[in-house]
Amino acid sequence: MRTRTLALAAASGAALLAAVTLTPAAHAGPVRAGADLKEGSVSAADLLAKVTSCSQISNGKYRTDEETSATIPVCGKNGAVFWKADMDIDCDGEITTACNEDTDPWFQNGTAFETSAGKPLNAEKLPYVVVPSVSSIWNFGDAGIKGGGVVAVIYNNKVEYAVVGDTGPNRIIGEASYATAEALGIDPDPETGGAESGVTYILFKNSKVSPIESHSAAVTAGDALAKQFIQNN
């Protein structure tokens, strides 16, 4: 069984530089898992080859769970930050069949970042990543990371593009939505699922998907940003 804390913090309001914004014609539907998942044209191997070493930008390291020691740094690259951790399941936000008070003991009906209509994100349908709340360890806003920013999540040779959708405990890292886990073939159960290790999160600086709830926009922007990331590192 995986362990999560009850904390849910507000997002940083730090002002950021100009963002890469992409607006789609229509919103995407639900994401479903598949053994041959491939989003975009950049391979997991090509992305992972650029994050083999860490230039630590965080003032300290994070825990993966409340009971573990702090071993995970936030690392800097040209145009991105990254970390390698586990994946806990975030089911917060809109109440759905998979994500509600009955399925998730830690369920909260809000997310730090909201849809274009001002509603909580749908963790069951939208791939999103949780960033640690601002602390003395690291301020994600100061690093050019914002709500709706594009993230490449890599696990078991699969790449899933997601957005920054929620904030979590300020000393724990490694969490993503139900839909992110499902798409990567990870058990998405918020109480017993997740991955113990082996997940790489690459967050592209000064990027933003609009509207945040469009997964198709995240994939399109993510593919372009991943190509740029490989070229510049």
C-alpha positions, 0 to 999 in steps of 0.5 A: 500500500502506498502512503500519501499525506493529507496536505494540499497547498495553494500554487505559487503566484510568482510572475514568470517569463513569456510562456509557450502556449498552444490552443487546440481547436477542440478538447481531447477525450479520455486517455486509455492505457495501451501496451503500445502507447506512443505519444509524439515522435520522440522516444523514451530512450532519446529523452532519458539519454539527456537526463543521465546526470543531475545538476541539482537546483533544489536547496535540498532533496525530497522524500518519495513518501512520508516514511522515506528519507530525502533522496530525490533532488530537482535537477536543471537542464537547458529548457527544463527541470527533471526528477526521477522518483516513484509515482503516487496516484492523485485522484483529487479534483472532479468527482468521477466513478474512479475518483471520489471519497469512496475510492480514495481515502485522501480524496479532495474535491479541488486541484491547485490549478483549474479548467478554463471554466474554473472547475477542478481538473478531472484526474480520471481523464486528464494526465497531470503531474503534481509538483511540491508546494513552495518551500525552502527546498524549491520554488517551482515558479522561480524555475519557470514552472507553472500550472498548465506547464507541459511535462514528459512522464517516462516509465517502462519505455513509454512517454506520456505528455501531461500538464502541471495540474496540482500541488502536493506536500512541500517535502514529498515528490513523485505524484501524478493523476489517475489518467497519467498512471493508467496511460503508462500501464501503472496501477492507477488505484489511489490507495494501493496503486502507483509505481515504487520507482523508475518514473522520470518527470521532465518539466519544460520551462515557461510552457503552458497548455491552453486550455489546461484540460486539453490533452491533445494540446499537451501532446502537440506542445510536448512533442515540439518541446521534447525535440527542442530539449534534445537539440539543446542538451 
